[in-house]
Amino acid sequence: MKVREKGIVRYLPERERNKHFADQQTNTSLACTQLDIGMEINEDVKRDEVEMLVRELMVGEKGIEMKAKAIELKKKAKDTSDHGGSSSRNLETC
C-alpha cells in the first residue's frame, strides 16, 4: 500500500480479494453511491482509466468534494462516539 498526499492506492492479490468479495459490494455501494466518498473502477480496467481516476481523486473537483465529505463524516463519527455523544449516551443507558 502506498500513501501519497491525499489518497491510498491498494492492490489485493486475487485470493485475498475473493475472501472479501461480499464485503466489497456492500462497501462499494456505501462509499460510491450513498456517501459519495469513493470512486469505482471497472473489472476490465485499463491503465489510462486508473490514471484518470487517481488524478481526479488527487487534484480534481470531485476528489476535493469527496475529501471534504470524508472529513465531515469523520468529525460526525468522532462527535457521536466522544463522551456525551449519542453513541456514548446509548451505551450508558444499556
MOPAC internal coordinates of N, CA, C and O (Angstrom, degrees):
PM7 1SCF
backbone

  N    0.0000 0     0.00 0     0.00 0    0    0    0
  C    1.4424 1     0.00 0     0.00 0    1    0    0
  C    1.5259 1   107.63 1     0.00 0    2    1    0
  O    1.2310 1   120.77 1   -44.39 1    3    2    1
  N    1.3156 1   116.13 1   135.61 1    3    2    1
  C    1.4611 1   121.03 1   178.25 1    5    3    2
  C    1.5211 1   108.78 1  -120.69 1    6    5    3
  O    1.2310 1   121.38 1   -45.36 1    7    6    5
  N    1.2924 1   114.96 1   134.64 1    7    6    5
  C    1.4615 1   120.55 1   178.26 1    9    7    6
  C    1.5192 1   107.88 1  -117.57 1   10    9    7
  O    1.2310 1   120.76 1   -54.76 1   11   10    9
  N    1.3213 1   116.15 1   125.24 1   11   10    9
  C    1.4592 1   120.80 1   177.38 1   13   11   10
  C    1.5122 1   108.36 1  -136.99 1   14   13   11
  O    1.2310 1   120.79 1   -58.05 1   15   14   13
  N    1.2755 1   116.09 1   121.95 1   15   14   13
  C    1.4582 1   125.39 1   174.68 1   17   15   14
  C    1.5207 1   114.23 1    50.82 1   18   17   15
  O    1.2310 1   118.64 1   102.75 1   19   18   17
  N    1.3382 1   120.20 1   -77.25 1   19   18   17
  C    1.4601 1   120.64 1  -169.67 1   21   19   18
  C    1.5211 1   115.08 1  -117.92 1   22   21   19
  O    1.2310 1   118.61 1   163.69 1   23   22   21
  N    1.3159 1   120.26 1   -16.31 1   23   22   21
  C    1.4564 1   119.38 1  -170.70 1   25   23   22
  C    1.5111 1   113.71 1  -136.65 1   26   25   23
  O    1.2310 1   121.63 1    -9.13 1   27   26   25
  N    1.3095 1   114.49 1   170.87 1   27   26   25
  C    1.4611 1   121.75 1   177.86 1   29   27   26
  C    1.5127 1   107.61 1  -123.71 1   30   29   27
  O    1.2310 1   120.72 1   -48.29 1   31   30   29
  N    1.3185 1   116.23 1   131.71 1   31   30   29
  C    1.4548 1   121.81 1   173.84 1   33   31   30
  C    1.5177 1   105.89 1  -115.86 1   34   33   31
  O    1.2310 1   120.76 1   -54.03 1   35   34   33
  N    1.3128 1   116.16 1   125.97 1   35   34   33
  C    1.4585 1   119.74 1  -174.40 1   37   35   34
  C    1.5134 1   109.78 1  -132.47 1   38   37   35
  O    1.2310 1   120.87 1   -40.22 1   39   38   37
  N    1.3197 1   115.95 1   139.78 1   39   38   37
  C    1.4577 1   121.57 1   176.92 1   41   39   38
  C    1.5203 1   108.67 1  -119.13 1   42   41   39
  O    1.2310 1   120.43 1   -48.98 1   43   42   41
  N    1.3224 1   116.78 1   131.02 1   43   42   41
  C    1.4583 1   121.55 1   175.91 1   45   43   42
  C    1.5210 1   108.43 1  -114.65 1   46   45   43
  O    1.2310 1   119.98 1   -49.15 1   47   46   45
  N    1.3451 1   117.64 1   130.85 1   47   46   45
  C    1.4622 1   119.33 1   173.89 1   49   47   46
  C    1.5271 1   110.18 1   -59.82 1   50   49   47
  O    1.2310 1   120.35 1   -22.69 1   51   50   49
  N    1.3214 1   116.94 1   157.31 1   51   50   49
  C    1.4647 1   121.74 1  -173.50 1   53   51   50
  C    1.5280 1   112.84 1   -55.44 1   54   53   51
  O    1.2310 1   119.90 1   138.08 1   55   54   53
  N    1.3155 1   117.79 1   -41.92 1   55   54   53
  C    1.4656 1   121.00 1  -178.39 1   57   55   54
  C    1.5342 1   110.03 1   -61.97 1   58   57   55
  O    1.2310 1   119.82 1   135.47 1   59   58   57
  N    1.3107 1   117.94 1   -44.53 1   59   58   57
  C    1.4670 1   121.81 1   177.52 1   61   59   58
  C    1.5205 1   110.74 1   -65.16 1   62   61   59
  O    1.2310 1   121.20 1   139.17 1   63   62   61
  N    1.3049 1   115.30 1   -40.83 1   63   62   61
  C    1.4638 1   120.66 1  -178.67 1   65   63   62
  C    1.5254 1   110.55 1   -61.94 1   66   65   63
  O    1.2310 1   120.26 1   139.04 1   67   66   65
  N    1.3214 1   117.12 1   -40.96 1   67   66   65
  C    1.4574 1   120.80 1  -179.12 1   69   67   66
  C    1.5281 1   112.00 1   -65.24 1   70   69   67
  O    1.2310 1   119.91 1   146.30 1   71   70   69
  N    1.3339 1   117.77 1   -33.70 1   71   70   69
  C    1.4585 1   120.89 1   178.82 1   73   71   70
  C    1.5218 1   111.10 1   -65.21 1   74   73   71
  O    1.2310 1   120.48 1   150.87 1   75   74   73
  N    1.3042 1   116.69 1   -29.13 1   75   74   73
  C    1.4603 1   121.20 1  -174.92 1   77   75   74
  C    1.5253 1   113.06 1  -107.09 1   78   77   75
  O    1.2310 1   120.36 1  -167.44 1   79   78   77
  N    1.3302 1   116.91 1    12.56 1   79   78   77
  C    1.4649 1   120.52 1  -172.95 1   81   79   78
  C    1.5232 1   113.03 1   -60.49 1   82   81   79
  O    1.2310 1   120.06 1   134.99 1   83   82   81
  N    1.3226 1   117.50 1   -45.01 1   83   82   81
  C    1.4677 1   119.98 1  -178.29 1   85   83   82
  C    1.5226 1   110.55 1   -62.14 1   86   85   83
  O    1.2310 1   120.41 1   137.37 1   87   86   85
  N    1.3212 1   116.82 1   -42.63 1   87   86   85
  C    1.4565 1   120.48 1   177.75 1   89   87   86
  C    1.5216 1   111.48 1   -65.81 1   90   89   87
  O    1.2310 1   120.46 1   145.74 1   91   90   89
  N    1.3198 1   116.73 1   -34.26 1   91   90   89
  C    1.4615 1   121.09 1  -177.76 1   93   91   90
  C    1.5291 1   110.87 1   -58.76 1   94   93   91
  O    1.2310 1   120.50 1   136.00 1   95   94   93
  N    1.3289 1   116.65 1   -44.00 1   95   94   93
  C    1.4649 1   119.43 1  -178.16 1   97   95   94
  C    1.5199 1   110.68 1   -62.53 1   98   97   95
  O    1.2310 1   120.64 1   136.09 1   99   98   97
  N    1.3259 1   116.39 1   -43.91 1   99   98   97
  C    1.4606 1   120.83 1   179.49 1  101   99   98
  C    1.5246 1   110.50 1   -65.64 1  102  101   99
  O    1.2310 1   120.56 1   133.05 1  103  102  101
  N    1.3359 1   116.53 1   -46.95 1  103  102  101
  C    1.4615 1   120.87 1  -178.97 1  105  103  102
  C    1.5272 1   111.49 1   -63.46 1  106  105  103
  O    1.2310 1   120.51 1   139.55 1  107  106  105
  N    1.3247 1   116.63 1   -40.45 1  107  106  105
  C    1.4598 1   120.52 1   179.42 1  109  107  106
  C    1.5129 1   110.54 1   -63.78 1  110  109  107
  O    1.2310 1   120.80 1   134.89 1  111  110  109
  N    1.3182 1   116.08 1   -45.11 1  111  110  109
  C    1.4615 1   119.92 1   178.77 1  113  111  110
  C    1.5210 1   110.81 1   -60.67 1  114  113  111
  O    1.2310 1   120.71 1   134.46 1  115  114  113
  N    1.3133 1   116.25 1   -45.54 1  115  114  113
  C    1.4605 1   120.56 1  -178.97 1  117  115  114
  C    1.5301 1   111.56 1   -64.03 1  118  117  115
  O    1.2310 1   120.35 1   128.88 1  119  118  117
  N    1.3248 1   116.93 1   -51.12 1  119  118  117
  C    1.4686 1   120.96 1  -175.44 1  121  119  118
  C    1.5274 1   112.73 1   -70.10 1  122  121  119
  O    1.2310 1   120.27 1   137.86 1  123  122  121
  N    1.3205 1   117.08 1   -42.14 1  123  122  121
  C    1.4667 1   119.96 1  -173.10 1  125  123  122
  C    1.5163 1   113.67 1   -88.05 1  126  125  123
  O    1.2310 1   120.21 1   141.74 1  127  126  125
  N    1.3156 1   117.21 1   -38.26 1  127  126  125
  C    1.4575 1   120.51 1  -172.58 1  129  127  126
  C    1.5132 1   112.66 1   -97.30 1  130  129  127
  O    1.2310 1   120.58 1   129.95 1  131  130  129
  N    1.3231 1   116.49 1   -50.05 1  131  130  129
  C    1.4592 1   119.58 1  -173.02 1  133  131  130
  C    1.5268 1   112.94 1   -84.47 1  134  133  131
  O    1.2310 1   120.05 1   133.95 1  135  134  133
  N    1.3295 1   117.51 1   -46.05 1  135  134  133
  C    1.4658 1   120.56 1  -177.52 1  137  135  134
  C    1.5244 1   113.13 1   -92.68 1  138  137  135
  O    1.2310 1   120.26 1   159.89 1  139  138  137
  N    1.3177 1   117.11 1   -20.11 1  139  138  137
  C    1.4703 1   123.65 1  -178.78 1  141  139  138
  C    1.5276 1   111.82 1    56.02 1  142  141  139
  O    1.2310 1   121.10 1  -132.85 1  143  142  141
  N    1.3487 1   115.50 1    47.15 1  143  142  141
  C    1.4637 1   120.42 1   176.74 1  145  143  142
  C    1.5297 1   111.26 1  -123.04 1  146  145  143
  O    1.2310 1   120.22 1  -163.96 1  147  146  145
  N    1.3325 1   117.19 1    16.04 1  147  146  145
  C    1.4544 1   120.51 1  -179.63 1  149  147  146
  C    1.5149 1   111.26 1  -144.45 1  150  149  147
  O    1.2310 1   121.45 1   -15.24 1  151  150  149
  N    1.3205 1   114.83 1   164.76 1  151  150  149
  C    1.4610 1   121.56 1   177.95 1  153  151  150
  C    1.5244 1   107.67 1  -124.24 1  154  153  151
  O    1.2310 1   120.70 1   -44.10 1  155  154  153
  N    1.2976 1   116.28 1   135.90 1  155  154  153
  C    1.4525 1   121.52 1  -178.22 1  157  155  154
  C    1.5268 1   109.99 1   -96.31 1  158  157  155
  O    1.2310 1   121.07 1   -40.07 1  159  158  157
  N    1.3299 1   115.56 1   139.93 1  159  158  157
  C    1.4611 1   121.86 1   176.89 1  161  159  158
  C    1.5165 1   107.96 1  -112.95 1  162  161  159
  O    1.2310 1   120.86 1   -46.53 1  163  162  161
  N    1.3075 1   115.97 1   133.47 1  163  162  161
  C    1.4520 1   124.03 1   178.13 1  165  163  162
  C    1.5275 1   111.05 1   -60.01 1  166  165  163
  O    1.2310 1   119.79 1   -28.01 1  167  166  165
  N    1.3346 1   118.00 1   151.99 1  167  166  165
  C    1.4726 1   121.49 1   177.26 1  169  167  166
  C    1.5216 1   111.69 1   -61.76 1  170  169  167
  O    1.2310 1   120.41 1   139.04 1  171  170  169
  N    1.3140 1   116.82 1   -40.96 1  171  170  169
  C    1.4625 1   122.09 1  -178.36 1  173  171  170
  C    1.5303 1   108.83 1   -92.51 1  174  173  171
  O    1.2310 1   121.18 1  -117.99 1  175  174  173
  N    1.3210 1   115.35 1    62.01 1  175  174  173
  C    1.4525 1   121.07 1  -171.18 1  177  175  174
  C    1.5364 1   111.42 1   -84.17 1  178  177  175
  O    1.2310 1   121.55 1   -34.77 1  179  178  177
  N    1.2970 1   114.64 1   145.23 1  179  178  177
  C    1.4654 1   122.14 1   177.58 1  181  179  178
  C    1.5261 1   108.57 1  -111.99 1  182  181  179
  O    1.2310 1   121.06 1   -25.33 1  183  182  181
  N    1.3041 1   115.58 1   154.67 1  183  182  181
  C    1.4667 1   122.17 1  -176.87 1  185  183  182
  C    1.5272 1   112.52 1   -53.28 1  186  185  183
  O    1.2310 1   120.59 1   135.22 1  187  186  185
  N    1.3234 1   116.48 1   -44.78 1  187  186  185
  C    1.4700 1   119.35 1  -177.28 1  189  187  186
  C    1.5291 1   111.66 1   -66.42 1  190  189  187
  O    1.2310 1   120.23 1   148.98 1  191  190  189
  N    1.3431 1   117.16 1   -31.02 1  191  190  189
  C    1.4657 1   120.00 1   176.56 1  193  191  190
  C    1.5296 1   110.64 1   -67.77 1  194  193  191
  O    1.2310 1   120.53 1   138.15 1  195  194  193
  N    1.3397 1   116.59 1   -41.85 1  195  194  193
  C    1.4642 1   120.60 1   177.98 1  197  195  194
  C    1.5218 1   109.46 1   -62.65 1  198  197  195
  O    1.2310 1   120.65 1   134.55 1  199  198  197
  N    1.3239 1   116.36 1   -45.45 1  199  198  197
  C    1.4595 1   120.51 1   179.28 1  201  199  198
  C    1.5282 1   110.97 1   -58.35 1  202  201  199
  O    1.2310 1   120.40 1   135.91 1  203  202  201
  N    1.3218 1   116.84 1   -44.09 1  203  202  201
  C    1.4569 1   121.04 1  -179.21 1  205  203  202
  C    1.5387 1   110.91 1   -62.90 1  206  205  203
  O    1.2310 1   120.32 1   135.62 1  207  206  205
  N    1.3422 1   117.00 1   -44.38 1  207  206  205
  C    1.4629 1   120.42 1  -179.86 1  209  207  206
  C    1.5231 1   112.08 1   -67.26 1  210  209  207
  O    1.2310 1   120.37 1   140.00 1  211  210  209
  N    1.3272 1   116.89 1   -40.00 1  211  210  209
  C    1.4643 1   119.87 1   179.45 1  213  211  210
  C    1.5258 1   110.22 1   -65.98 1  214  213  211
  O    1.2310 1   120.33 1   138.45 1  215  214  213
  N    1.3246 1   116.97 1   -41.55 1  215  214  213
  C    1.4765 1   119.87 1   177.12 1  217  215  214
  C    1.5322 1   110.80 1   -61.82 1  218  217  215
  O    1.2310 1   120.69 1   137.64 1  219  218  217
  N    1.3267 1   116.29 1   -42.36 1  219  218  217
  C    1.4644 1   120.38 1   178.30 1  221  219  218
  C    1.5231 1   110.12 1   -62.51 1  222  221  219
  O    1.2310 1   120.23 1   138.75 1  223  222  221
  N    1.3311 1   117.17 1   -41.25 1  223  222  221
  C    1.4607 1   121.72 1   178.22 1  225  223  222
  C    1.5255 1   111.04 1   -63.71 1  226  225  223
  O    1.2310 1   120.21 1   136.48 1  227  226  225
  N    1.3167 1   117.21 1   -43.52 1  227  226  225
  C    1.4601 1   121.12 1  -173.55 1  229  227  226
  C    1.5295 1   113.76 1   -77.86 1  230  229  227
  O    1.2310 1   119.71 1   138.57 1  231  230  229
  N    1.3323 1   118.15 1   -41.43 1  231  230  229
  C    1.4629 1   119.54 1  -172.32 1  233  231  230
  C    1.5252 1   114.25 1  -132.65 1  234  233  231
  O    1.2310 1   120.05 1   174.65 1  235  234  233
  N    1.3163 1   117.51 1    -5.35 1  235  234  233
  C    1.4605 1   120.40 1  -176.38 1  237  235  234
  C    1.5180 1   112.95 1   -82.25 1  238  237  235
  O    1.2310 1   121.11 1   -14.41 1  239  238  237
  N    1.3082 1   115.48 1   165.59 1  239  238  237
  C    1.4633 1   122.57 1  -179.83 1  241  239  238
  C    1.5277 1   111.32 1   -59.44 1  242  241  239
  O    1.2310 1   120.58 1   135.77 1  243  242  241
  N    1.3362 1   116.49 1   -44.23 1  243  242  241
  C    1.4690 1   119.81 1  -179.54 1  245  243  242
  C    1.5304 1   110.60 1   -64.01 1  246  245  243
  O    1.2310 1   119.93 1   140.44 1  247  246  245
  N    1.3135 1   117.73 1   -39.56 1  247  246  245
  C    1.4641 1   121.38 1   177.81 1  249  247  246
  C    1.5190 1   111.81 1   -63.05 1  250  249  247
  O    1.2310 1   120.59 1   139.75 1  251  250  249
  N    1.3227 1   116.47 1   -40.25 1  251  250  249
  C    1.4677 1   121.29 1   178.29 1  253  251  250
  C    1.5278 1   109.76 1   -64.44 1  254  253  251
  O    1.2310 1   120.45 1   137.36 1  255  254  253
  N    1.3337 1   116.74 1   -42.64 1  255  254  253
  C    1.4688 1   121.05 1   178.30 1  257  255  254
  C    1.5322 1   110.91 1   -64.35 1  258  257  255
  O    1.2310 1   120.45 1   137.29 1  259  258  257
  N    1.3470 1   116.74 1   -42.71 1  259  258  257
  C    1.4623 1   120.27 1   179.87 1  261  259  258
  C    1.5213 1   110.90 1   -63.37 1  262  261  259
  O    1.2310 1   120.27 1   139.38 1  263  262  261
  N    1.3268 1   117.09 1   -40.62 1  263  262  261
  C    1.4657 1   120.31 1   179.14 1  265  263  262
  C    1.5257 1   110.41 1   -62.84 1  266  265  263
  O    1.2310 1   120.42 1   136.76 1  267  266  265
  N    1.3318 1   116.81 1   -43.24 1  267  266  265
  C    1.4649 1   120.39 1   179.30 1  269  267  266
  C    1.5292 1   110.90 1   -61.99 1  270  269  267
  O    1.2310 1   120.23 1   138.37 1  271  270  269
  N    1.3377 1   117.17 1   -41.63 1  271  270  269
  C    1.4668 1   120.86 1   178.34 1  273  271  270
  C    1.5215 1   110.89 1   -65.49 1  274  273  271
  O    1.2310 1   120.43 1   139.06 1  275  274  273
  N    1.3369 1   116.78 1   -40.94 1  275  274  273
  C    1.4674 1   120.51 1   179.53 1  277  275  274
  C    1.5270 1   110.91 1   -64.24 1  278  277  275
  O    1.2310 1   120.17 1   139.81 1  279  278  277
  N    1.3196 1   117.29 1   -40.19 1  279  278  277
  C    1.4693 1   121.24 1   177.73 1  281  279  278
  C    1.5310 1   109.96 1   -64.85 1  282  281  279
  O    1.2310 1   120.34 1   139.31 1  283  282  281
  N    1.3206 1   116.96 1   -40.69 1  283  282  281
  C    1.4651 1   121.20 1   178.11 1  285  283  282
  C    1.5407 1   110.74 1   -63.32 1  286  285  283
  O    1.2310 1   120.53 1   135.83 1  287  286  285
  N    1.3435 1   116.60 1   -44.17 1  287  286  285
  C    1.4697 1   120.27 1   178.16 1  289  287  286
  C    1.5221 1   111.55 1   -63.60 1  290  289  287
  O    1.2310 1   120.61 1   141.73 1  291  290  289
  N    1.3311 1   116.45 1   -38.27 1  291  290  289
  C    1.4711 1   120.81 1   178.04 1  293  291  290
  C    1.5262 1   110.21 1   -61.92 1  294  293  291
  O    1.2310 1   120.62 1   135.61 1  295  294  293
  N    1.3274 1   116.42 1   -44.39 1  295  294  293
  C    1.4612 1   120.83 1   179.40 1  297  295  294
  C    1.5268 1   110.61 1   -62.81 1  298  297  295
  O    1.2310 1   120.44 1   136.01 1  299  298  297
  N    1.3332 1   116.77 1   -43.99 1  299  298  297
  C    1.4647 1   120.42 1   179.12 1  301  299  298
  C    1.5240 1   111.14 1   -62.44 1  302  301  299
  O    1.2310 1   120.32 1   138.18 1  303  302  301
  N    1.3369 1   117.00 1   -41.82 1  303  302  301
  C    1.4661 1   120.27 1   179.19 1  305  303  302
  C    1.5226 1   110.67 1   -64.37 1  306  305  303
  O    1.2310 1   120.41 1   139.18 1  307  306  305
  N    1.3306 1   116.83 1   -40.82 1  307  306  305
  C    1.4608 1   120.36 1   178.61 1  309  307  306
  C    1.5251 1   110.92 1   -65.32 1  310  309  307
  O    1.2310 1   120.31 1   134.09 1  311  310  309
  N    1.3206 1   117.02 1   -45.91 1  311  310  309
  C    1.4684 1   121.08 1   179.77 1  313  311  310
  C    1.5315 1   110.86 1   -60.75 1  314  313  311
  O    1.2310 1   120.44 1   139.74 1  315  314  313
  N    1.3102 1   116.77 1   -40.26 1  315  314  313
  C    1.4565 1   121.63 1  -179.14 1  317  315  314
  C    1.5196 1   111.95 1   -67.47 1  318  317  315
  O    1.2310 1   120.52 1   142.15 1  319  318  317
  N    1.3208 1   116.60 1   -37.85 1  319  318  317
  C    1.4670 1   119.98 1  -175.19 1  321  319  318
  C    1.5272 1   113.59 1   -90.87 1  322  321  319
  O    1.2310 1   119.79 1   165.09 1  323  322  321
  N    1.3356 1   118.01 1   -14.91 1  323  322  321
  C    1.4678 1   120.44 1   176.97 1  325  323  322
  C    1.5299 1   110.75 1   -65.28 1  326  325  323
  O    1.2310 1   121.10 1   -18.41 1  327  326  325
  N    1.3237 1   115.49 1   161.59 1  327  326  325
  C    1.4651 1   120.30 1   176.96 1  329  327  326
  C    1.5248 1   109.38 1   -57.87 1  330  329  327
  O    1.2310 1   120.95 1   -52.83 1  331  330  329
  N    1.3143 1   115.79 1   127.17 1  331  330  329
  C    1.4560 1   120.75 1  -177.39 1  333  331  330
  C    1.5203 1   113.25 1    95.17 1  334  333  331
  O    1.2310 1   120.30 1   167.23 1  335  334  333
  N    1.3287 1   117.03 1   -12.77 1  335  334  333
  C    1.4549 1   120.53 1   177.56 1  337  335  334
  C    1.5212 1   111.00 1   -75.47 1  338  337  335
  O    1.2310 1   120.37 1    -9.87 1  339  338  337
  N    1.3220 1   116.89 1   170.13 1  339  338  337
  C    1.4659 1   120.09 1  -174.81 1  341  339  338
  C    1.5315 1   112.71 1   -62.03 1  342  341  339
  O    1.2310 1   119.48 1   141.74 1  343  342  341
  N    1.3175 1   118.60 1   -38.26 1  343  342  341
  C    1.4686 1   120.28 1   177.94 1  345  343  342
  C    1.5111 1   110.92 1   -66.76 1  346  345  343
  O    1.2310 1   120.59 1   138.46 1  347  346  345
  N    1.3156 1   116.48 1   -41.54 1  347  346  345
  C    1.4606 1   121.32 1   178.04 1  349  347  346
  C    1.5318 1   110.37 1   -62.59 1  350  349  347
  O    1.2310 1   120.10 1   135.16 1  351  350  349
  N    1.3249 1   117.42 1   -44.84 1  351  350  349
  C    1.4640 1   120.93 1   179.24 1  353  351  350
  C    1.5202 1   111.06 1   -63.83 1  354  353  351
  O    1.2310 1   120.12 1   140.05 1  355  354  353
  N    1.3371 1   117.38 1   -39.95 1  355  354  353
  C    1.4615 1   120.33 1   178.95 1  357  355  354
  C    1.5194 1   111.45 1   -63.07 1  358  357  355
  O    1.2310 1   119.96 1   141.39 1  359  358  357
  N    1.3238 1   117.69 1   -38.61 1  359  358  357
  C    1.4677 1   120.62 1   177.68 1  361  359  358
  C    1.5171 1   111.29 1   -66.72 1  362  361  359
  O    1.2310 1   120.40 1   143.11 1  363  362  361
  N    1.3194 1   116.85 1   -36.89 1  363  362  361
  C    1.4549 1   120.84 1  -179.51 1  365  363  362
  C    1.5299 1   111.59 1   -67.09 1  366  365  363
  O    1.2310 1   120.06 1   151.32 1  367  366  365
  N    1.3254 1   117.49 1   -28.68 1  367  366  365
  C    1.4687 1   120.26 1  -179.02 1  369  367  366
  C    1.5148 1   112.85 1   -82.98 1  370  369  367
  O    1.2310 1   119.78 1   170.20 1  371  370  369
  N    1.3121 1   118.02 1    -9.80 1  371  370  369
  C    1.4760 1   120.94 1  -179.66 1  373  371  370
  C    1.5074 1   111.79 1   -73.57 1  374  373  371
  O    1.2310 1   120.10 1   180.00 1  375  374  373

